[in-house]
Amino acid sequence: MFREVFGFCVLLSFCNAANILYLITYIGKSQYIMLKPIGLELARRGHNVTVITVFKEHDPPPNYHQVVVDENIFDAMGGKRPSHFTSVDLSAEERHNRFLWNGGLTLIEIVLNSTQVKQFLHADHNFDVVISEQFFQEAMYILAHKYNAPLVLITSYGNCMRHNIATRNPLQLATVMSEFLVVEQPKSFFGRLRNFYFTVYEYVWWRFWYLEKMDKLAREYVPDLKEPVPSLYQLQENVSLFLINSHFSVDPPTAYLPNIVEIGGVHLSPNISRLPKDLQKLLDDSKDGVIYMTFGSNIQSSKLPMDKRNAFLNVFRKLKLTVVWKWEDEHLENKPDNVVLRKWLPQNEVLAHPNIKVFISHGGLIGVQEAIYHGVPIIGVPIYGDQYNNLLQMQEAGVAKILQFHDINEQSLETLLNEILKDVSYKNRAKKISRRFKDRPMNPLDTAIYWIEYIIRNKGANYMKNPGLELSWIAYNMLDVYAFFVLLLLLFIYLFNKILSAVKSLITNKRVVEIRNGKMKDN
Ligand SMILES: *[C@@H]1O[C@H](CO)[C@@H](O)[C@H](O)[C@H]1NC(C)=O
């Protein structure tokens, strides 16, 4: 009986199978870790999934087709980047000007110009939906127009100001900080001023400089586009669904349109893979606990300046705990015996181990979400991008402490480590947050799949979009109505003044007459 029902379901889901194009073209490995379960799960549910990506999956289901860009893209992109530790002081604007805008343009040109993608774009394909990561790869969205399919965007970092503006979701500048902006007191007057300034800067550059260059790339490299070709901005205004990597249980509560859905934690599930045997043994045997330290997939901790590196080593040397450190070199001079180095670690599985006491992290969102999920307190050293904001939220929730890069020294490290290791309230709050992060009507992966399938079933579900899209910017922001009332008020003040002076002169005239009359009598 079970088998028949199961077989029927498979058959049924196969009947509803859609052709899905999934674009994960950014070169961030942690972003890929978050995004790939969505494509794989769609394939597992019977859809015919085609992925254009720079990372290759080695054992995917047969209906998961990969177009892998391998034009030495990492060399092409990585060569221009300085060490992250030397650029820790750049402002959000400087970071955009130096890396992000041009990085996005260079990356997409390489992707679109690669043999694999060219070949794919020249073949005949049909898709029911186009899903794309949303991170400096906008030219790819033109494929939604090419295949006449609804567009779904996914962020790997949470809410996005530019998209709030494009889709006309309320901006909420007073409570929602721009994703890449570092502001120590977001709600203060200067915090809000800074947020407003950056949002305007980013929007103007993005829309009127960067997107126009992306538009050109799209037209240049993507063949057979039906005229009229919409601008990439128009495509984003019309996005059918926007899945964002945040959740109100740990991020600021925000008002969202029905087609903006939070899927924070989408790559996490209770089924944890096994750790490699040696690592399992090491963690099991570390009865005094383990500190897990990494600066993520992008930032190499082996590039840490010598004084900072020594500070870590000298503090670790004094501890009974084991330290597992993601270290990308062969050697580490003066390494204490309780420090274990690995070039790569299955992070989620490590953080799931009950002996992990503290996570020393740069504050990348994926790692922070993994720590939240497994209830591990964090010492965070933010380096760039959204890291500071991710850590600030955790600090405010009482499960993390921020240690600014320039403040790393033996004393600050020792103080922080002692505080988090000795004060159990950090662990208790981390457990509490873990529980509420998981407490949802549907787990985030099912949520993501549900809404993607909903968009396919309902052919783009245009009715979910903000009707404000049909209004002019002035009308949508009610500026005409406000202007009307201001005019009314000015008119009122004007008339009031007029009447007042009329009455005044009437009274004065009367007095003059009276005085004159009086004087005449006296004489
Ligand atoms: C699945 O997608 C691929 C493109 O990657 C296409 O060649 C193939 O025909 C599709 N299969 C079905 C059953 O639609």
The ligand as an ORCA input file, in Angstrom:
! r2SCAN-3c Opt
* xyz 0 1
  C      15.739     19.181    -19.250
  O      16.573     20.313    -19.452
  C      17.569     20.138    -20.436
  C      18.365     21.419    -20.525
  O      19.334     21.463    -19.560
  C      16.950     19.797    -21.780
  O      17.956     19.560    -22.725
  C      16.049     18.591    -21.652
  O      15.376     18.382    -22.863
  C      15.031     18.811    -20.547
  N      14.247     17.600    -20.342
  C      12.914     17.600    -20.343
  C      12.255     16.280    -20.084
  O      12.239     18.587    -20.575
*
